[in-house]
Amino acid sequence: MNVLIAGITGHICDNCISQAQSIIKEELAQKAHQKLESSLVLQKPEEIKAYIDNYVIGQEDAKRVLSVAVYNHYKRLLQKVDSEEEEIEIEKSNIVLVGETGTGKTLMAKTIAKMLNVPFCIADATILTEAGYVGEDVESILSRLLQAANYDVGLAERGIVFVDEIDKIARKSDNASITRDVSGEGVQQALLKLLEGSEVNVPPQGGRKHPEQKLIQINTRNILFICGGAFDGIQRIIERRVKTTTIGYSSTQEDFGFDPDNVLQYVSPVDLKSFGLIPELIGRFPVLSYLNPLDKYTLRRIITEPKNALIKQYIKLFEMDGVKLSFEKSALDFIVEKALEYKLGARGLRSICEAVLTDLMFELPSKAEMVEFNVTRQYAEKKFNKSKISKLKAA
């Protein structure tokens, strides 16, 4: 005993104070664990993948990797340790998804968070800058998660953060930055403490921190970070690495079974380093997966099969005006062909559908006698050719 603190009717020593503090801390942690158990809907990896299948078409490898990683992460949070001596501390596994635009990176992360019933937020890496510059601090990512958890810190500390456009904060050159790299390497370094797990002071309303602002402390040790990026140009890096892996007279591509149409399947952490991510950041993402580029067959399924398929959305919109909308198979094939031609992924389907259906959506609500409309290929071609998007040169 070093200090004795006097109260109104008694005294308390410093040892008792520290012991009481640890009891309160343990009690709060137990309550947070119970809240997580009651709210979290954790299912097996196969069940998680089956749920994602309802919303995301294809991408089997990415779904399997993501399902296992998420299952292990929340299993780790729900573990009960009987004895401190037997405790084996399981580290979390943050995830990087590499894939072209419109292949479903964000949709997969959003679908998993919806299924698990945990706080989820999407942050954009392009708005982040190094401390002291115009833009947002990396801590503003957690402000969004805190808002999604209704400012319940315990709940936010067990949420999922999806950081989009992670490839946009790559180094601007192969050499380590000598001067300030405001939105590149500097942001990567600032992200390290968030990803690893540390106590972070977060401004409740986001934006930049200032001395007089009240900050909320969040421990990021149990927050799962999923990062996604198109990594435009990484294909060339992968091809260079794959083509120089073996020495000899025989064709390496023939022996290796190299698929030039889907180079991203060969992506490795080495390629991310060559692209411009620092090794410290790559090391904090032990799980790396890729998304396949969308072919005609997959796009055709995407437009009609998922629960929230695009065609189902438009049918519902017209139904609200008392119009029964239908599509010929050839019209759907035309939409898919144009989406492939413009290389916009699944997002391109909506742009083309809007171009085809805008006149209908403008005219039909005013026509009381019109109760049914069938979209043919000829109609789709005519309306698309009149639109501005058709004037753009395909990529």
N, C-alpha and C positions, 0 to 999 in steps of 0.2 A: 504494500500500500504506500503510495507516494503523496496523494492529495486526498483530503477529506472535505467534501462540499457540504456546507450547512444548508438545511432546509427550514421550513416553518416549524415542524414538530420533530425533526430528526436530522441525521447526517447520512451521507452516502459516499463511499470511496470510489476512486477511479476504476478499480477492478470491477466493481458492481456495475458501473456505468457501461464499460466496454462489453460486459457479459450481457447486460440488458439490450444493448444495441445489436449484438449478434443474434439474440433471441428474436428481436423484432424483424431483423433482416431475413432470418430463416422462415419466420411466420409469413412474411410477405411473399417470399419465393414459393412457399407451399401453396398459398392462395392463388398465385399466378399459374402454378402447375395445374391446380384443380380447375381453374377457369379454362385453361388450354384443353384439358381432357374433356370437359363438358361441351366445348364449342367445336373442337377439331373433329372432322369426319375423316379418319385415316383408314384407307383401304389398302389392299395388297397391290403390288406393282401391276399385275395383270388386270385388276379391276380399274386402276387408275388409267391404264392405257385404253381399256375398253370405253371408258368415259370420254377420253380425248377423241377416240374414233368417231364419236357422234358429231363432233364439231370440226375436226381436222382430217382431211383426206390425204392418204399416203404418208410419207415421212416416217416409215416404220422404225428405222434405226434411231432417229432423234426421239421418238416417242418412248422407246424402250429405255434409252439412257436417262431421259428426263424422269420417267416414272420411278426407276430404281433410285436415282439421286434424291428425289423428293421424299420417297418412302423412307429411305435411310436417315434423312435429315430429321424428319418428324418423329421417327422411331427413337432417334437419339434424344430428342427433347422429352419424350414420354417415358424414358427409362427410369426405373426405380432402383436405387442402390440401397441394399440392406446394411452394408458395412462400408465405412470409408476405406478400409484396408483392401477391400475387393474391388473398389471403383476403378474402372478402366475408362479413361476419358476419350470419347469418340469425337474426332475433329469433324467440322462441317465441310461439305464439298460444294463450293460455288461452281456455277456452270457457265460455259461459253457456248453459244449457238452461232455457227457460221452458215450463212445462206444468202442467196440473192434476194432482192427486194420482192415482197409479195409472196414469199413461200410459206409463211405461217409462224414465224418466230414469236411475235408478240401474242398471237392468238393462242398458241400452245401454253405460254406462261399464264395468260389470263384465264384460260379454261381450268388449269390445275388449281389456281387460287380460288376460283369459284367452287370447285368441287370440295376442297378442303375446308372452306369456310374460314379462311384466315385473312387478315388485312393484306391488301395488295396494292402496289402503286407502280406506275410506269414513269420513269425519269428519262430525260433526254440528255445524253452526254455532251451534245453540241453547245448547250447554253452554259456549261460549267467553265470557269476560268480559274487561273491561279490566284491565291489570296492577294488582295490588294488591287485587283483590276476590275473593270466594269464587267458585270456578269454575275452568275450565282456561284456561291461557295459549294463545295461537294456536300456539306452538311444539309443543304436545302433538299437533297434527295430524301433524307429521313423526315423532313418536315411534311412531305407528301404522305409518307407512310403513317406518320402520327395523325394526320388529318383523316386518313382512311380508317384508323383505329379509334376515331372519335376521341382523340387525346388520351387514350388509355395506354400508358407507357408499357405496362406489363404485356398487353396484347400486341403492341407495335413491335416489341422486342422478339416476337415469334412470328413475324410476318415474312412476306416475300417482296423483294424489290427487283423489278425488271429494268435494267439500264440499257436503253436502246442506243443505237448508233455509237457503240463503243469503239468502232474502228476510226471514228472521226477525231479521236484524241491521240492518234498515233504520232510518233516522232516525225518531224518534217524532214529529217535526214538520218542517215545511218549512224552518224557520230553523236555522242552524248552532247546535250545542249550546254554550250558555254554561256550564252546569254539567256534571257528569260524566254521560256517557251510557254506563252500565256495560256493557250488552250490545248496544249499537246502534252509533252512530258511532265510539265508542272502539275497538271490535273491527274495524270496517272499516279504520281507520287503522293498526291493528297488523298487519292482513293485507297491507298494501301492500308491505312489504319482502320478505315471503315470495313474493308473486306476481311481483314484478319480477325477483328473482334476487339473492340476497345470502348472505353467510356467516351462518348462524344457529346459535346454541348450543341444543342440544336435550337435555332430560332423558331418559335412556334408557328409563325406566319410565313416562314421561308424568307428568301432574299438574302441580303448580306447581314452579317453580324455587326453590331456596334456596342460599345462599352456599357451603355445605360440600359440595354435591352435585357429582359428576363429570358434566360435560356433554360431549356429542359434537357436533363442528362439522360441519354439512352445508351444502353450497352448493346453493341452490334454482334456480340458473340453468337447469338442464336438466330440472327436474321439471315435468311437464304438470299444470296444475290445471284440472279440469272442475267447474263449479259448477252446481247445480240448485236450482230453487225453484218453488213453485206460484204465488207472487206473487198471492195472492188479493186481488182488487179492482183489479188493473192493467187489467182489461178496460174499466173505466169511464174510466180515464186515456187509454187508446188511443182509445176511442170519441169522447171530447171532442176529442182532437187531430185525428182523421180527419174528424170532422164540421165542423171549422172551417178546413180546409185551403184550400178554394176559395171565391171570392166570385162571386155571380151569381144569376140567377133559376132556373137549371135545378137539378135534384136532384143533389147531389154524389154520393150513394150509387149512383144509377143509372149515372152516367158512370164512377164509379170501380170499379164492380162489387163493392161492399162486401158481405161475407158476415157477417151478424150472428151466425150459429151458430158461427163460428170466428174470433173477434176477435184471438186471439193471433198469427195469421199476420202481422199488421201491426205487431208489436212492434218498437221501435227503442230505441237507447241513451237517447234523450230520455225515453222512458216510464220506464225504470229509474231515471233521475235524479228524475223526478217522484214515483216510488214511495218513494224515500228512500235510494237508494244514492249515495254521494258520487262526484263526477266523476273523482277520482283512481283510485277502484276500478274504475269502468266502463271507464276508459282502458286498464286492464291486462287487459281481456277483449275483445280485438279481434273474436273470433268469437261471434256471437249467433245462436242458433237457437231454434225453438219446437217444441212437440209438439202435434199435433192432439188435440182431445177425442175420446174413444172412442165410436163409434156402435155400433148393434146388430150390423151386419155384421162390424165389426172384433172386437168382443167374442166373437162366435160363432166366429171363426177362432182367437182367442187361447186359447179353452178347449180346442181340439182339435188345432191344427196344429203348434205349436212342438215342438222336441225334448223339452223338459221341460213340456209342456202339462199343465194341472191335471188333466184327465180321465185322462191317461196315468199321472199320479202315483197317483191313487186306484185305478186298475185294478191297478197294480203292488203297492200296499199289500194289496189283497184277494187278489191272486195269491199273496202270501207265506203266506197262511192257507189256500191251496188253493181259493179261491173265484173263479170266473170272473164278473167284474162287467161289465155292459154298460148302455148308456144309449140310450133312444129319442130320436130327434131332437126330438120335442116336449118332452121333459124338459129337454134342453139349451137349447131356446128359452125355457123358463120361467125357468131359472137366469139367462140373459142378460137377460131382461125385468126381473127383480128387481134385477139389478146396475145397470141403467140407471135404474130407478126410485129407487134409494137413492143414486145418483151417487157411488159409491165407486171407480170405475175398475176396473182389472183386479184390484186387491186385494179388491174387493167380491165377486168371483166365488168366492174361497176361503171367505169368511164364509158365503155362501149354500150352497155345497157342503157345508160342515161341518154347517150346520143341517139339511140334507136327509139326510146320510149318517151322522150320529152314532149313531142307534139301530141301524143296520146294523152299524157298526163295533163296537158294544158286543155285539150278539147273535150275529152270524155266526161269530166265531172259536170259540164253544163248541158250535156245531151241526155235528157231524161229517158228517151226511147231506147238508147243504146244499152243493152244489158249483157252483151257478150262480144268478145273480140279475140280473134286468133291471129297471132303474129307469125307470118310466113317468112321464108328466106328472102323472097322478092321485096317484101315490105321492109325487112331489116336492112337489106342492101341499099334500098332507095333512101331511107332515112339516115343511114350512116354516111352515105356519100354526100349528103347535104350538110352534114355537121362539120364543125371546125376541126375536130380531131382527125378526120380523114385527110385533111390538107397537110398534116404533119408528116414528115418523112419517117418511115418506119426505121427503128434502130437497126 
